[in-house]
Amino acid sequence: MKNAPIVEMGNYNYYVFPITDGVPMLQPDIIKEIVSEAMGRMDLDVDRIVTVESMGIPLATALSAETGIPFTTVRKRSYGLKGEVMVTQRTGYSESTLYINGLQPGMKVAIIDDIVSTGGTLIALIDALNNMNVEIVDTLMVVDKGRGRQRVMETTGIDVKCLVRVDEKGGPGEKELVLRAIPKD
């Protein structure tokens, strides 16, 4: 991760990591390590694991296979199914609509995803799940970037667990990423 390319998208710096982008490739040993950490940090007494398309899918798949808990992917397209919930999300570089299917009031869920940076996606998801009367038991993002984690916690009251914190140092053309593992609580 320390040598990840930084791609500028307007006023937003996008870090290209295998965990968050699948580029150049996501190694199985990294997925296994993330799942092991997630299982040691998360309350997984839940009915469902929830993730957002697309880079949360390999994480949720592996966590589901390891725990036997089914998972639901919040998708970027509508299927028009009965009970589908539309969620508008705004990130640091785009605005889009997400769609939730298959969750029922009273269900308990754990959210896992690759990164929280601005917090826009996670806040929108948490608000939608709360409106659906779905109980969020735990939340884990692999990478904490920017103020998104703080913003999510301040806005929703949900504690967001993360495995790694990434920050930039240096000026234009000389930027370098600084990584810090986040210890268990």
C-alpha positions as CSV (number, residue, x, y, z in Angstrom):
1,M,0.0,0.0,0.0
2,K,2.9,2.4,0.7
3,N,3.8,2.5,-3.0
4,A,0.3,2.8,-4.3
5,P,-0.2,5.3,-7.2
6,I,-2.1,8.5,-6.3
7,V,-4.6,9.5,-9.0
8,E,-6.1,13.0,-8.7
9,M,-9.8,13.3,-9.5
10,G,-10.6,17.0,-9.1
11,N,-9.9,17.9,-5.5
12,Y,-9.9,14.2,-4.4
13,N,-6.8,12.1,-4.3
14,Y,-7.6,8.5,-5.1
15,Y,-5.2,5.8,-3.9
16,V,-5.0,2.7,-6.1
17,F,-4.6,-0.3,-3.7
18,P,-5.3,-4.0,-4.5
19,I,-7.7,-4.0,-1.5
20,T,-9.8,-1.1,-2.7
21,D,-9.4,-1.5,-6.5
22,G,-8.2,-5.0,-7.3
23,V,-5.3,-3.4,-9.1
24,P,-2.9,-4.8,-9.9
25,M,-4.4,-7.9,-8.2
26,L,-5.8,-8.9,-4.9
27,Q,-3.8,-11.7,-3.4
28,P,-5.7,-14.5,-1.5
29,D,-3.4,-14.2,1.5
30,I,-4.4,-10.6,2.0
31,I,-8.1,-11.5,1.9
32,K,-7.5,-14.3,4.4
33,E,-5.6,-11.9,6.7
34,I,-8.4,-9.3,6.5
35,V,-11.1,-11.9,7.2
36,S,-9.1,-13.2,10.2
37,E,-8.8,-9.7,11.6
38,A,-12.5,-9.0,10.9
39,M,-13.5,-12.2,12.8
40,G,-11.3,-11.2,15.8
41,R,-12.7,-7.6,15.9
42,M,-16.4,-7.8,14.9
43,D,-19.5,-8.9,16.7
44,L,-20.8,-11.4,14.1
45,D,-23.9,-12.5,16.0
46,V,-25.9,-11.4,13.0
47,D,-28.4,-12.6,10.4
48,R,-26.5,-11.1,7.5
49,I,-23.2,-9.6,6.4
50,V,-23.7,-6.5,4.2
51,T,-21.3,-4.9,1.8
52,V,-21.4,-2.3,-1.0
53,E,-20.5,-3.1,-4.6
54,S,-17.8,-3.7,-5.7
55,M,-14.6,-4.1,-3.7
56,G,-16.5,-5.2,-0.6
57,I,-17.7,-8.3,-2.4
58,P,-14.5,-10.3,-2.1
59,L,-14.3,-9.4,1.6
60,A,-17.9,-10.3,2.3
61,T,-17.6,-13.5,0.2
62,A,-14.6,-14.7,2.2
63,L,-16.1,-13.7,5.6
64,S,-19.4,-15.4,4.7
65,A,-17.6,-18.6,3.6
66,E,-15.6,-18.6,6.9
67,T,-18.5,-17.9,9.2
68,G,-21.5,-19.5,7.4
69,I,-23.4,-16.2,7.6
70,P,-25.1,-15.2,4.3
71,F,-24.2,-11.8,2.8
72,T,-26.1,-9.2,0.8
73,T,-24.5,-6.9,-1.7
74,V,-25.9,-3.3,-1.9
75,R,-25.8,-2.9,-5.7
76,K,-25.3,0.0,-8.1
77,R,-28.3,-1.0,-10.3
78,S,-32.0,-1.6,-9.6
79,Y,-33.6,-5.0,-10.0
80,G,-37.0,-3.6,-9.4
81,L,-37.8,-6.3,-6.8
82,K,-40.5,-5.9,-4.2
83,G,-39.1,-4.1,-1.2
84,E,-36.1,-2.7,-3.0
85,V,-34.7,0.4,-1.2
86,M,-33.0,3.1,-3.2
87,V,-30.1,4.9,-1.5
88,T,-28.5,8.1,-2.9
89,Q,-24.8,8.4,-2.0
90,R,-22.3,11.2,-2.4
91,T,-18.6,10.5,-2.2
92,G,-15.5,12.6,-2.7
93,Y,-15.6,12.1,-6.4
94,S,-19.1,11.1,-7.5
95,E,-22.8,10.9,-6.7
96,S,-24.8,7.7,-7.5
97,T,-27.7,5.6,-6.5
98,L,-27.4,2.2,-4.7
99,Y,-30.1,-0.4,-4.2
100,I,-30.8,-2.7,-1.2
101,N,-32.6,-6.0,-1.7
102,G,-33.3,-8.9,0.6
103,L,-33.1,-7.3,4.0
104,Q,-36.2,-7.3,6.3
105,P,-37.1,-5.2,9.4
106,G,-35.7,-6.7,12.6
107,M,-32.7,-8.3,10.9
108,K,-29.3,-7.9,12.5
109,V,-26.4,-7.0,10.2
110,A,-22.6,-6.5,10.2
111,I,-21.2,-4.2,7.5
112,I,-17.8,-4.8,5.9
113,D,-16.3,-2.8,3.1
114,D,-12.9,-1.8,1.7
115,I,-12.5,1.9,2.6
116,V,-14.1,4.8,4.3
117,S,-12.8,8.2,3.0
118,T,-15.5,10.9,2.9
119,G,-18.0,8.7,4.7
120,G,-20.7,9.5,2.1
121,T,-21.5,5.9,1.1
122,L,-21.5,4.5,4.6
123,I,-23.6,7.3,6.0
124,A,-26.2,6.8,3.2
125,L,-26.2,3.0,3.8
126,I,-26.5,3.4,7.6
127,D,-29.4,5.9,7.2
128,A,-31.2,3.5,4.8
129,L,-30.7,0.5,7.1
130,N,-32.0,2.5,10.1
131,N,-35.1,3.6,8.0
132,M,-35.6,-0.1,7.1
133,N,-35.5,-1.0,10.9
134,V,-32.5,-3.2,10.3
135,E,-30.2,-3.3,13.3
136,I,-26.5,-2.6,12.6
137,V,-24.5,-4.7,15.1
138,D,-21.0,-3.9,13.8
139,T,-19.1,-2.1,11.0
140,L,-15.6,-2.7,9.7
141,M,-13.8,-0.9,6.9
142,V,-10.3,-2.1,6.0
143,V,-8.9,1.3,5.2
144,D,-9.5,4.6,7.0
145,K,-8.7,7.6,4.9
146,G,-9.5,11.3,5.4
147,R,-12.2,12.3,7.8
148,G,-14.8,9.8,6.7
149,R,-14.6,7.6,9.7
150,Q,-15.0,10.5,12.1
151,R,-17.8,12.0,10.0
152,V,-19.7,8.7,10.0
153,M,-19.4,8.3,13.8
154,E,-20.4,12.0,14.4
155,T,-23.3,11.8,11.9
156,T,-24.7,8.4,12.8
157,G,-23.4,7.4,16.2
158,I,-22.1,4.2,14.7
159,D,-18.6,3.1,15.7
160,V,-16.6,2.3,12.6
161,K,-13.8,-0.2,13.1
162,C,-10.8,0.0,10.7
163,L,-7.7,-2.0,10.2
164,V,-5.3,0.5,8.6
165,R,-5.1,4.3,8.6
166,V,-3.6,6.0,5.5
167,D,-2.5,9.6,5.3
168,E,-0.5,11.7,2.8
169,K,2.6,13.7,3.4
170,G,4.5,15.9,1.1
171,G,3.6,18.5,-1.5
172,P,2.3,18.3,-5.1
173,G,4.3,15.8,-7.1
174,E,6.1,14.6,-3.9
175,K,3.2,13.0,-2.1
176,E,3.9,9.9,-0.1
177,L,1.5,7.6,1.8
178,V,1.9,7.0,5.5
179,L,0.3,3.8,6.8
180,R,-0.5,2.9,10.4
181,A,-2.1,-0.3,11.6
182,I,-5.1,0.4,13.9
183,P,-4.9,-1.9,17.0
184,K,-7.9,-3.8,18.3
185,D,-10.0,-1.9,20.9
